[in-house]
Amino acid sequence: MGYSKEYFAQELGERFPEFRETYQEHLEYYEELLGHVFFGGETLLGVLESLLKTNGEKEKIRRYIGFVEDMYANGDDDVQNIVEVTILECLGDDETVLRNAFTYFSEELMLASQSIEKGWGRRDIKIWHRGGRPQYDWTWPLAET
């Protein structure tokens, strides 16, 4: 049994104090934790997407991706669903963001993202190993003319 969304919402505030107030405001407004709403939008997903567009603050990106990795590896089914549906699906909306994210992802998140992208019919991501490390590539679908 993994950790709950409540655990990770509190943990987000501990690891990233800038989200403590957002968490409290969320609870006051919704009167409960709505995981997909809280972790999406202006918190984890919003900041991560913004950082990945430019890929400039690599250490900060590593910390956020590390948190997503922790959620996926140690969260319960609900938390894993939040990672898949709210975070990975949305990161896949933008080629630059997803390509940059893949440079930080563990193989586990790569495989999850690969499955999501295939399920949406957006791209076929190939994953293989070279020198004991996962490698990846895909062809972005051509725009319709």
C-alpha positions in Angstrom: 0.0 0.0 0.0 1.4 3.4 -1.1 1.1 6.8 0.3 -2.0 8.9 -0.2 -2.6 12.1 -2.2 -3.0 13.9 1.2 0.5 12.7 2.2 2.0 14.0 -1.1 0.1 17.3 -0.9 1.6 17.9 2.5 5.0 16.6 1.4 4.9 19.0 -1.6 4.6 21.9 0.9 7.4 20.5 3.0 9.8 20.1 0.1 8.6 23.2 -1.7 7.5 25.8 0.8 6.1 28.0 -1.9 3.1 25.7 -2.2 2.1 25.6 1.5 -0.3 28.5 1.1 -1.7 27.1 -2.1 -2.5 23.9 -0.3 -4.3 25.7 2.5 -6.3 27.8 0.0 -7.2 24.7 -2.0 -8.6 23.0 1.2 -10.5 26.1 2.2 -12.0 26.5 -1.3 -12.9 22.8 -2.0 -13.2 21.6 1.6 -11.2 18.5 0.6 -8.2 17.6 -1.5 -8.9 17.2 -5.1 -5.7 15.6 -6.3 -6.0 16.2 -10.0 -6.9 19.9 -9.4 -4.2 20.5 -6.8 -1.3 18.8 -8.5 -2.2 20.3 -11.8 -2.7 23.9 -12.6 -0.5 26.4 -10.7 1.2 23.9 -8.5 3.4 21.0 -9.5 2.4 20.7 -13.1 2.3 24.4 -13.9 5.7 25.1 -12.5 7.2 22.0 -14.1 5.8 22.8 -17.5 7.2 26.3 -17.3 10.6 25.1 -16.3 10.8 22.4 -18.9 9.9 24.8 -21.8 13.3 26.5 -21.3 15.2 23.7 -19.5 17.3 26.4 -17.9 17.1 25.6 -14.2 18.2 22.0 -14.3 18.6 21.5 -10.5 15.2 22.9 -9.8 13.7 20.6 -12.6 15.5 17.6 -11.0 13.9 18.4 -7.7 10.4 18.6 -9.1 10.9 15.5 -11.3 12.3 13.7 -8.3 9.1 14.5 -6.4 7.0 13.2 -9.3 9.1 10.0 -9.3 8.5 9.6 -5.6 4.8 10.0 -6.1 4.7 7.4 -8.9 7.0 4.9 -7.1 5.5 5.3 -3.6 2.0 6.5 -4.1 -1.2 4.5 -3.9 -3.3 3.8 -7.0 -4.9 7.3 -6.7 -1.6 9.0 -6.6 -0.2 7.0 -9.5 -3.3 8.0 -11.5 -2.7 11.7 -10.7 0.9 11.3 -12.1 -0.3 9.5 -15.2 -3.4 11.6 -16.0 -2.6 15.0 -14.7 1.1 15.2 -15.0 2.4 12.9 -17.7 -0.5 13.4 -20.1 -0.2 17.1 -19.9 3.6 17.1 -20.3 3.0 15.2 -23.5 0.9 18.0 -25.0 4.1 19.9 -25.9 7.0 18.2 -27.7 9.7 20.4 -26.2 8.4 20.0 -22.7 8.2 16.2 -23.1 11.6 15.8 -24.7 13.2 17.9 -22.0 11.3 15.9 -19.3 12.6 12.6 -20.7 16.2 13.7 -20.0 15.3 13.7 -16.3 12.9 10.7 -16.2 13.7 7.4 -14.7 13.0 4.4 -16.9 9.8 3.8 -14.9 8.4 7.2 -15.8 9.6 6.8 -19.4 7.7 3.6 -19.7 4.6 5.2 -18.1 4.8 8.1 -20.5 5.4 5.8 -23.5 2.2 3.9 -22.6 0.2 7.1 -22.3 1.5 8.6 -25.5 0.7 5.3 -27.4 -2.7 5.2 -25.8 -3.5 8.8 -27.0 -2.1 7.9 -30.4 0.2 11.0 -30.2 3.6 9.4 -30.7 5.4 6.0 -30.6 8.3 6.3 -28.2 11.0 3.8 -28.6 13.0 2.9 -25.4 16.1 0.8 -25.4 19.3 0.4 -23.4 22.8 1.5 -24.2 25.6 1.1 -21.6 23.0 0.1 -19.0 21.1 3.4 -19.4 17.7 3.8 -21.0 17.7 5.6 -24.3 14.6 6.9 -26.2 13.5 8.5 -29.4 10.3 9.2 -31.2 8.9 10.9 -34.3 6.6 13.8 -33.6 3.5 13.5 -35.8 3.5 15.8 -38.8 1.0 18.6 -38.7 -1.9 18.2 -41.1 -1.8 20.5 -44.1 
